[in-house]
Amino acid sequence: MATANKNLSVYDKATIPNAKNFRFGIVVSEWNTEITEGLFNGAKEALLDCGATEENIIRWDVPGSFELTFGSKKMIATQKVDAVIAIGSVIQGETKHFDFVCSATAQGIKDLNVLGDVPVIFCVLTDNNIQQSRDRSGGIHGNKGTEAAIAAIKMAFLNKA
């Protein structure tokens, strides 16, 4: 397990560019709200901790993870953001729906990064069960939202270089 030996919330602030002059979009799936709210809180706290201001963090909600790609694309087109964090949670069920949603969401966000000029950070948990999701959205493995925020800051900085 990739996160077994890593706490997703740990970062060295001295190695992170100051986020004060960047504008961040966060697109959050309403599906599995317990998990996505935890991820959002981790992302927002890390952005603020690294210098971002409340007014430079824009949140939009979308129905599910599948809709993250369109929400991210629309945010980039209308909000003049330096990076977008796409937050979702897909938990394995009894059907192949999990595979289709995970694949389409990952491909859609990848396409935004390849074709666009604003980095979109993939913060979508694709877990086998709710406990794994809890463990990665503020639980024993930390918070993937925090990790995504740090990636967003670094990519926004890289994009301005």
C-alpha positions as CSV (number, residue, x, y, z in Angstrom):
1,M,0.0,0.0,0.0
2,A,1.5,3.3,-1.1
3,T,0.4,5.3,1.9
4,A,1.3,2.6,4.5
5,N,4.7,4.3,5.3
6,K,3.7,7.9,4.6
7,N,1.5,10.4,6.3
8,L,-0.2,12.4,3.5
9,S,-0.4,15.5,5.7
10,V,3.3,15.9,6.4
11,Y,5.1,18.6,4.5
12,D,8.1,20.9,5.1
13,K,6.8,24.4,4.8
14,A,10.3,25.7,4.2
15,T,10.4,23.9,0.9
16,I,6.9,25.1,-0.3
17,P,6.6,28.4,-2.3
18,N,4.5,31.1,-0.7
19,A,0.9,30.8,-2.0
20,K,0.0,34.4,-1.2
21,N,-0.1,35.6,-4.8
22,F,-1.9,32.5,-6.2
23,R,-5.6,31.9,-6.8
24,F,-6.8,28.3,-6.3
25,G,-10.0,26.6,-7.4
26,I,-11.3,23.6,-5.5
27,V,-13.9,21.5,-7.2
28,V,-15.6,19.1,-4.7
29,S,-17.8,16.1,-5.5
30,E,-20.9,15.9,-3.4
31,W,-20.8,12.1,-3.5
32,N,-19.4,10.5,-0.3
33,T,-19.6,13.9,1.4
34,E,-18.0,12.7,4.7
35,I,-14.8,11.9,2.7
36,T,-14.8,14.8,0.3
37,E,-15.4,17.4,3.1
38,G,-12.5,15.9,5.0
39,L,-10.3,16.2,1.8
40,F,-11.5,19.8,1.2
41,N,-10.8,20.8,4.8
42,G,-7.3,19.4,4.5
43,A,-6.6,21.2,1.2
44,K,-8.0,24.5,2.4
45,E,-6.0,24.4,5.7
46,A,-2.8,23.6,3.9
47,L,-3.3,26.4,1.3
48,L,-4.0,28.9,4.1
49,D,-1.0,27.6,6.1
50,C,1.2,28.2,3.1
51,G,0.1,31.8,2.6
52,A,-3.0,31.6,0.4
53,T,-5.8,34.0,1.4
54,E,-9.5,33.0,1.9
55,E,-10.6,35.3,-1.0
56,N,-8.2,33.5,-3.3
57,I,-9.7,30.1,-2.7
58,I,-12.8,29.4,-4.7
59,R,-14.9,26.3,-4.1
60,W,-17.4,24.8,-6.4
61,D,-19.4,21.6,-5.8
62,V,-20.4,19.1,-8.4
63,P,-22.7,16.1,-8.1
64,G,-20.0,13.3,-8.3
65,S,-16.5,12.5,-9.3
66,F,-17.4,12.0,-12.9
67,E,-18.4,15.7,-13.1
68,L,-15.0,16.9,-11.7
69,T,-13.5,17.2,-15.1
70,F,-16.2,19.5,-16.4
71,G,-16.3,21.5,-13.2
72,S,-12.5,22.0,-13.3
73,K,-12.6,23.0,-17.0
74,K,-15.4,25.5,-16.3
75,M,-13.5,26.9,-13.3
76,I,-10.3,27.4,-15.3
77,A,-12.3,29.2,-18.1
78,T,-14.2,31.6,-15.8
79,Q,-12.3,32.2,-12.5
80,K,-8.6,33.0,-13.5
81,V,-7.1,30.4,-11.1
82,D,-3.5,29.4,-11.0
83,A,-4.3,25.7,-10.1
84,V,-7.4,23.6,-9.5
85,I,-7.7,20.8,-7.0
86,A,-10.3,18.2,-8.1
87,I,-11.6,16.4,-4.9
88,G,-13.6,13.2,-5.1
89,S,-14.2,9.8,-3.6
90,V,-15.2,6.6,-5.4
91,I,-15.6,3.5,-3.2
92,Q,-15.7,0.0,-4.7
93,G,-19.1,-1.5,-5.0
94,E,-20.6,-4.6,-6.4
95,T,-20.6,-3.5,-10.1
96,K,-18.1,-2.3,-12.7
97,H,-19.4,1.3,-12.2
98,F,-16.4,1.9,-9.9
99,D,-14.0,1.1,-12.7
100,F,-15.7,3.3,-15.3
101,V,-16.0,6.3,-13.0
102,C,-12.4,6.0,-11.7
103,S,-11.0,5.6,-15.2
104,A,-13.0,8.4,-16.8
105,T,-12.3,10.8,-14.0
106,A,-8.5,10.1,-14.1
107,Q,-8.5,10.4,-17.9
108,G,-10.5,13.6,-17.9
109,I,-8.2,15.3,-15.4
110,K,-5.2,14.0,-17.2
111,D,-6.6,15.5,-20.4
112,L,-7.1,18.9,-18.8
113,N,-3.4,18.9,-17.8
114,V,-2.2,17.8,-21.2
115,L,-4.4,20.2,-23.2
116,G,-4.6,23.2,-20.8
117,D,-2.4,25.8,-19.3
118,V,-3.6,25.5,-15.7
119,P,-2.6,22.5,-13.5
120,V,-5.4,20.3,-12.2
121,I,-4.5,18.2,-9.2
122,F,-6.0,14.8,-8.9
123,C,-7.4,14.4,-5.4
124,V,-9.8,11.5,-5.9
125,L,-9.7,8.6,-3.5
126,T,-10.4,5.3,-5.2
127,D,-10.7,2.9,-2.3
128,N,-12.0,-0.5,-1.7
129,N,-14.1,0.5,1.4
130,I,-15.1,3.5,3.5
131,Q,-12.5,2.8,6.1
132,Q,-9.7,3.2,3.6
133,S,-11.2,6.5,2.5
134,R,-11.5,7.7,6.1
135,D,-7.9,6.8,6.8
136,R,-6.8,9.0,3.8
137,S,-9.1,12.0,4.4
138,G,-7.9,12.9,7.9
139,G,-7.4,9.5,9.5
140,I,-4.4,7.4,10.3
141,H,-2.7,8.0,6.9
142,G,-3.3,11.8,7.1
143,N,-5.1,13.7,4.5
144,K,-4.8,13.4,0.7
145,G,-6.4,16.9,0.5
146,T,-3.3,18.3,2.3
147,E,-1.0,16.6,-0.1
148,A,-3.1,17.8,-3.1
149,A,-2.9,21.4,-1.9
150,I,0.9,21.2,-1.6
151,A,1.0,19.8,-5.2
152,A,-1.2,22.7,-6.3
153,I,1.1,25.3,-4.8
154,K,4.2,23.7,-6.4
155,M,2.5,23.4,-9.8
156,A,1.2,26.9,-9.7
157,F,4.7,28.1,-8.9
158,L,6.2,25.9,-11.7
159,N,3.7,27.3,-14.2
160,K,4.7,30.9,-13.4
161,A,8.4,30.2,-13.7
